Every structure is written in C-alpha cells, then in structure tokens.
Amino acid sequence: MTEDTNKRRAATAALSYIKDGIALGVGTGSTVDILIELLQPLAAKLGQVVSSSERSTRRLADVGIRTVDLGSVGDLDLYIDGADEATKHRHLLKGGGGALTREKIVAAASRRFVCIVDETKLVPTLGRFPLPVEVIPMAQAYVARQMVKAGGQPIWREGFVTDNGNVILDVRGLTILNPVEFEGELNQITGVVTSGLFARRGADVLLLGTADGVQTLKR
Ligand code: A5P
C-alpha cells in the first residue's frame, strides 16, 4: 500500500517535466500505469507519444492517447519509466516486466530520461533483483552458460515471450559493482539482445517517492 502511494508520488512529480507539444516516450510497469492514468487529462497537451511495450500501448489507448512508431518521430524530448532497482548514481536495473529491449531503445532515443520509483527500489549495489537478459531463443543455453561463467544463476522465464519474440533469462546471484563495464560485457555475448542494465544510458533524473515526499536525484 505504502509502495503504491510512493509510486504515485513519483509519477505525479514527473508531470512537471511534461511541456506543451512534447514528444514523449512512455515506459512499462505498475508505476508507469499510474503515470498513464495521470496523463489522461493532459492528453491534448501532448505531442507525439511512443510506447515501450504492447501493454503500455493498450493502456494509453484506454485513456485516449494514441501512440506512434518510434521510426516516424525524431529524437524524443522525454522518456519516463520505472525501474526494478536504482542507485544514487542513477544506474538502473530494469526488465522485471519483460519490456527491457524496447525500453532501452526508447531511452536511447530520448534527450532526457526521468525514472520514477518508490524508495524500496533504491539500492547501494545492483543485483539483488534478478537481472533480466533478453536472448534469441536458439542461443538460450549458450547464453545461460556465459551467465554462469559471470558468476550468476540464470533461470529461464518459463512461458514468457517478449514483444520481440525472444526469451528471457533472469540471472540471480550477481553483485554488480561496475554496471557500466558489466553492461558492455553482456552486450558482447552473442545471442544476447539486451540486458536489463541501464548504466551506459542511465536516468538523467531519478524521482524517488518516499513517505516524506519526492526526492530528486540528478546530475
Ligand atoms: C518493465 O520491463 C520494467 O523495466 C519496469 O520498468 C520495471 O519492472 C518497473 O516496474 P514497476 O513500476 O512495476 O515496479
């Protein structure tokens, strides 16, 4: 309950970054679901909107907000998304909802990334939450072996297929001391589409919903 209140606080604080005619990227997850609900009265004010998942596209449509393909827009002004873990350096671990690849693409194409989380997501070191890695199906066993070599315990997310037709390995047991370097190493493994580490392109602004209000962490 408190977590939900704090998610709402963070989502509400993100509204102040939305200017008239803005080209907006919308992330995925329960915190973003709250944001989408809050966006409904602002629909007329928005410019083009790009969604990071089929789930968010449907929810946006439900509140009367039409989305366009990323390919039909230039860079986006702003991307707003949640995270499963965040550090004070604004490095993120994402993908609990399985939308990590599209999320990473939309984040890359956005001039500013505002991340909205409740305070339980703030961690000193990423890795307590299992790291999702999206994998081309035929490479699943190969990538799993590489994850073991990296010190993790990969578990296939059974029965889950991503919006891109791939599978996810959730990798437990990692203590990610250098997320920028580790993200680069994961990117080099053949068969890996994306990892849920968002460190090379982390958040520009982290809005942390707490019992005392919203804390803003930024450069
Ligand atoms: C979706 O794939 C994830 O990256 C979400 O952004 C992340 O799991 C945060 O979700 P919640 O807002 O539901 O915690």
Boltz pocket constraint, residues with backbone or C-beta under 6 A from the ligand:
constraints:
  - pocket:
      binder: B
      contacts: [[A, 27], [A, 28], [A, 29], [A, 30], [A, 31], [A, 32], [A, 81], [A, 82], [A, 83], [A, 84], [A, 93], [A, 94], [A, 95], [A, 96], [A, 97], [A, 98], [A, 99], [A, 100], [A, 103], [A, 116]]
      max_distance: 6.0
